[in-house]
Every structure is written in C-alpha cells, then in structure tokens.
Amino acid sequence: KSTTTGHLIYKCGGIDQRTIEKFEKEAEELGKKSFKYAWVLDKLKAERERGITIDIALWK
C-alpha cells in the first residue's frame, strides 16, 4: 500500500525525480531497491530496514 501510494504521489507531482532517485539509491544499499516509492511515506529507519509501515501519520 505504501509503494502504491508513494508511486501515485510521485506521478501526481507531489515529489520530484531527484528525491525518488535518492530513495532508490538508499533502498538499493539496503537490498530493497523496489521499496523506493514506499519510502515516500516510510520515514523511520525501522520501517525502511524491516520493509513495513509503522507510523501511519499523514504525509506532508
């Protein structure tokens, strides 16, 4: 769900290409390259390491 929502935010112009590229690089370093869009919403280190969404606060 986070990946789909993050991708939708990106496609609607809510986040720029440079940020997605940064998330992609960071995700690849953790062996989770396909999570780049989820990281638009998943900000906590634990979320990114475990590949799950913990904090469900509104995205800003």
Secondary structure as GFF3:
##gff-version 3
##sequence-region A 1 60
A	DSSP	alpha_helix	2	11	.	.	.	ID=ss1
A	DSSP	alpha_helix	17	29	.	.	.	ID=ss2
A	DSSP	three_ten_helix	33	35	.	.	.	ID=ss3
A	DSSP	three_ten_helix	38	40	.	.	.	ID=ss4
A	DSSP	alpha_helix	45	50	.	.	.	ID=ss5
###
